[in-house]
Amino acid sequence: KKIKTCPDAYAIFETEASRDAAVEAAEASGGVEFHGNTLRLNASRVEPQTVQWKNCANTDLVVKAKRIAMGMCIMFAGLALWVVAFYLPYAWFTLTFNYSYGQEPGFVAGMTFSMVVVAGNALMYLVCSEVADRTRFIYIDDREVCYMLLYCFACVFNVALDLITTYMVAYRVNVGLRMKTYDGTLLSNLQSFSDRFESYAMQRTLANNLYAYAFPATFLIPFLIEPIATIYAPYKIMVMIVRTQPHIKGFMAENLLGGLVFDLSRYADLMLDAMIAVLIFFFPGGFNIQMFLGMALSHVYIYAFDHYRVLRSIQCCNYTDKMVDWWSQWLMAIPCGCMLACFVFKANCQPGYFCMEGDEMVTACSLAFFAHIFLHTLLLKFVVPKFGLTGDSDGADTNTYKECSQRLACSWFTANPVYCLRSQYVYKHSPPCTYYLPGKEHLIEKNEEIGLYFQDCPAKEE
């Protein structure tokens, strides 16, 4: 009686059309009565491969809220660690450097800055992944949404700190050079942020620094390191461990030699690149082509690497829910909002446009940014679905469960570890339902009486 079971159960129908008919009938009747309780039917939005069965008891909203809050605390602790251990030493060096007569930190400082960016993003990669795992989502797709959003906003925080430091360094350099505005006013005599930011000397220096920050430090270097850090080095280390430890064999050895689990952090990586790239529109146009060409070439390399990784490195991956894509489309609101803010900034005091000065300009750009995010969200939520496909999918009436089970080893039965145990030890099925593992599909034995129709032979050795 003390065991708390999951409030959800999965029912398998012969066809997709029969499932939809059952859902509609249950909705029309207000649910299905069962032992004094009302059961409600919903069409599953995921496939069995994406269910994390060990987390199925995690349905209490209070427990989820506590875990998410704890995860946020862990993430902020990771950010604090990065700021204290990596960022503050670099910021202290750059801000105390002698910028008289236009002196600037040399190559070592620039490379250190690049490595600080890489280290910060790598740290957030690990922290956000751990937070998403500890939240214990039932579906992998939900876990990936949480991870992608946490990672994206953590990296945005890192970028914001980097850009603030870049601005302060650029200001000190130009003050050391005794730069003046077009009317002869010394840059050091300008009091407001907007006046300093709009001065040509700062615009030129910030554009140059932003480009150096973006390419190759952010756009390319982390992804050149990634194949070594995530594929080659782990594999070689695990080979040495398995080779030198005789007790590691069989299933344990296979797990150690298997590739890392594939995740959707690449959405956040590419979105971060787009956010940084559009910031170049705040500055003179001399770096526009270089910035977007560098991003395009970097993304070509990233695509080629991911193509290789999916085909040759990872074991398998399966994402069936549209929520990951929806949230990635929502994240596009940020670079688009930045572009609108850039337009407001560039249009200021131009013929036929408004003219604002000082803090009014900053406020107008901020309002434009957040207004676009609000409008972008409304369009995604209410307008875009109007153009989606409707109606039954192809083969909803003809494709049967048996046909799918003959093609696919992973089903709602073989993916559920508890059902596999019950099949063998409670129901005494012969042969019992075998738990599905990628690469071990040939071990699943056919038993039509319990809905197992899949049968395969072992894969040939390469």
PyMOL commands that set and color helices and strands:
alter all, ss='L'
color gray80, all
select helices_A, chain A and resi 16-29+48-50+53-55+61-96+100-102+107-135+140-176+187-189+193-198+200-218+221-244+251-257+265-282+285-313+323-331+333-347+359-387+401-407+417-425+441-443+448-450
alter helices_A, ss='H'
color red, helices_A
select strands_A, chain A and resi 32-34+37-39
alter strands_A, ss='S'
color yellow, strands_A
deselect
rebuild
show_as cartoon
